[in-house]
């Protein structure tokens, strides 16, 4: 999760796509250069089994001078020893 946040913060769409599971990965990913990422708080993580896990996080950003929060519970799956982002549910 931290590496994906860092990729968002540094505009590394290539890394995000490479770590996104092929079953849910978009064909392209547009990074908004107006978004300034300010921090990541991992609230909890749960291992469901050897190959499935969830991470709840809050990422803070600023867009056009306005602070925003992204609160999500993300699902990850491991295939061939490598973890992939599968999908996530936004939280209020």
N, C-alpha and C positions, 0 to 999 in steps of 0.2 A: 504494500500500500504506500509506504513512504517513497519508494522509487517511482511509482506512478504519479504521486503528488509532485515530486521533483521534476518529472518530465513535463507536467502541466506548467509548472512555474518557469521552466526554461524553454518552453515551446518545442519540445521534442515529440512531435506527432508520430514520428517513425517508431520511437520506443513504445508509445502508448498502443499503437496498432500491433506491434510485435508481441505485446504482453496481453492482448485482448483475445479471448477465445474465438476461433474461426466461426463458430455457430452463431455468435452475436456481434461480431466485429463489423463496423461499417466499412464501406469500400474506401472512404477517405475521411479525414478528420481535419476540420478547419479550426485553427487556433486563433483566438481573438487577441491581438496584441494590446488591446485597450485594457485587458484584465491584468491587474497586478495582484499576484498571490501573496498573502501575508503570513499564513501559518496553517499548520495541520495539527489537530488534536485527535489521536486515536482513542476513542472512548472505551472500546472493548473489542475483543476478538474471540471467536468461538471455533474450535475445531470440531467439525461434525463427524468426520472419520478421517482415515489416512489421506484421502484425496479431495476433501471438501471442507471449506472453511468460510466464515463470515467475518467481516471487519466493519464495525460501526465507527464513523469518523465525522468530524466537522472540519471543513476547510474554509478559511476566511480569505476574502478577496476585496479589492476595491475596483470599481468601474465608474469612470467619470466622476471621481470624488466621492462616490457613495459606497459605504461598506456593505458587503453581502456575506452570507453564510451558506454553505452547501453542507447539509446534514444528510448522510446516506448510510445505508447498510448494504455493503457490497458483498457479492458472492464470488468466491474463487474456486477453481477446480485445478487439480494437479494431473497432468498427463505426461508420461515419459519423464517423470521427475521434475517437471517444470510447472510453476504456478501460472495460471491465466485468470484474468478478470473475466467473469461471466456476465454479470449484470448487477443491478442494484435498485433498491427502493429508496426514494427520497423521503425524508422525515421533516415534519414541521419544526 
